[in-house]
């Protein structure tokens, strides 16, 4: 598996996790829990986007 493939795989995993956390946040009744889950979803989405960019550039991990 190439480095780009690894980044693409990681991006897909993070995207799925972000979606799960976003849905959990929408179902949460406690405002603090909703915020924590939404924050986790946002961070996972950002990491997914970063991994996707790195996959497209063929960047080696540091």
N, C-alpha and C positions, 0 to 999 in steps of 0.2 A: 504494500500500500504506500502510495506516495505521500509526501507531506501535504500536498493540496487535498488529497482524499481524506487525510486525517482531519484537516481543518473543516472540510465540508461535513464530515460525519459529526464532528463536535458542534458545528453550527446547527445541524438538524436536531441534535439532542437538546441543546440549549433552547432552541425555538419551541420544541415540544414542552419542555419544562416551563418555559415562560407562559405558554398558553394554559397549562394546568394551573399555575399559580394565579393567573389572571382570572380564570373561571372560579377558583376557590375564593378569591377576593370578592368577586361579585356575589357569591353565596354567603359570605361571612356576615354575621349580624353584629359582631363586636367591631366598633369603629377602629380600635387600635389594631386588632388582628387584620382587618381589611387593609389598613395602611401598610402593615408589615408585608402582607402577601403581595400587594400591588408594587411595593418597592422591590421585592425579590423578583417579581415578573419583569419589572423595568430593567433591573441589572442583568438578568439573564438575556433579555432581548438585546441589550447593548453588547454583551459578550458574544452573542450569536452573530450580530452584524459585524463585529470586529473579526471574528473567525472567518466569516464569509469573505471579507475584504482580503484577509491574509491568504485564503485559499486561491482567490483570483490572481493574486500577485505572486504566488509560489514562494512566499517568504518562509524562511527557516525559523523555527522557534528559538528564542534566546535562552 
